[in-house]
Amino acid sequence: MELIIDTADIEAIKKLDGILSIAGVTTNPSIITKSGKAPEQVIDELVAYLKPEQKLFVQVVARDFDGIMEETRAICALRPANTYAKIPVTREGLRAIKAAKAEGLNVLATSIYTPEQGFLAALSGADYLAPYCNRMCNYGDGVARVIDLIRMVETQGLSSKVIAASFHNVEQVHQLILAGVPAVTVPPAIAEAMMDHPGTDSAVDDFTADWQKAYGRNTLFS
Ligand code: E4P
């Protein structure tokens, strides 16, 4: 499974990338605006930092077919490989996903609110499908619908990978990992919540205190 970080915060990416096995970074227009930086600067920083094997996902802003195609080509040209244009599954977007795949461009179908939308993008060959798990919870059981999409893609023998997105708690991620999701993109706060537990810190404090009391030092060997 691929663990992707959903942020444009380069310092947060560097921090997490130093600790965990991060397969890439996703952004969207709202995430980039939150950085407070110009989009060109954010994208330059991401391109400069990511290793060639780490994936970069940048979302189109244009909403019409021609604009989406132009931005998709520009996004895919940012790096020699492992760079994907995120295209929302509007009607214009679905049309662009089909055309972009026919041109051999890398595509992530995004803003997916139903398994059917994701499935249609998969039929057009989208490389990744990003269902918005937490936002789907506004309309029913978002986790269950994401699992439906995973099963639909598998059952129909399609090559698209589900990259579950829009998480607001660790439990949503937990359920999808358990269900075999191929990829998740999580904001830094969720990645940190997955790592940390006060019980772990307390256990390590106890080990250190016992060792210090017995041997007067905090290292295994003197
Ligand atoms: C990721 O690519 C999505 O754009 C993102 O996860 C949406 O998350 P949100 O629902 O928290 O805005």
Residues whose N, C-alpha, C, O or C-beta is under 5 A from the ligand:
A	BS01	E4P	D6 T26 T27 N28 R135 A165 S166 F167 T185
